[in-house]
Amino acid sequence: MAKKLTCIISGREVLISNSYFANKVKKSGSEDKLVETYICREAKKYLKIGNSIKKTRELLDAPENMPDLDEEFIHSLIFGSKSKSKFNKQPNTDFTSLSSITHSKTDPDVKKFIKKLRV
C-alpha cells in the first residue's frame, strides 16, 4: 500500500510507493523526521530558484493555515547546511578569462577558411 506524505511548504499530499518511502526514511534518518521535513518537488523547484516560502506558497495555492517556517531551516533542508544557493553567490567579476577568449589569435586554418569564404 502506498504511503502519504504532506509537503510542509505547499500542504500537498503526495502518494509514494513503499520502496520510495523506505529510501526517503533512510536518507532522512527516521520516519518522524521525514514527515517533519518533507518538501515536494514543485515547492523545491520554486525555492531553489530563490523564491521565499511565502511566494512559493502563493504560486502553489497553499492553504492559508500553513504554519510559519524559518527560511534558514528550509534553506538548509534544500541546499544542505554547508552549501550555498547558486543565487546567493557573489557574481564573478574576473574578466581575464573573457578577454583571453575574445582577443586570442585565430587559428591559421580558420584564417584560410575565412579567406575562401570572402572570395
C-alpha positions, 0 to 999 in steps of 0.5 A: 500500500502506498504511503502519504506524505504532506509537503510542509511548504505547499500542504500537498499530499503526495502518494509514494510507493513503499520502496520510495518511502523506505529510501526517503526514511533512510536518507532522512534518518527516521520516519518522524523526521521525514514527515517533519521535513518533507518538501515536494518537488514543485515547492523545491523547484520554486525555492531553489530558484530563490523564491521565499516560502511565502511566494512559493506558497502563493504560486502553489495555492497553499492553504492559508493555515500553513504554519510559519517556517524559518527560511534558514531551516528550509534553506538548509533542508534544500541546499544542505547546511554547508552549501550555498544557493547558486543565487546567493553567490557573489557574481564573478567579476574576473574578466581575464578569462573573457578577454583571453577568449575574445582577443586570442589569435585565430587559428591559421586554418580558420584564417584560410577558411575565412579567406575562401569564404570572402572570395 
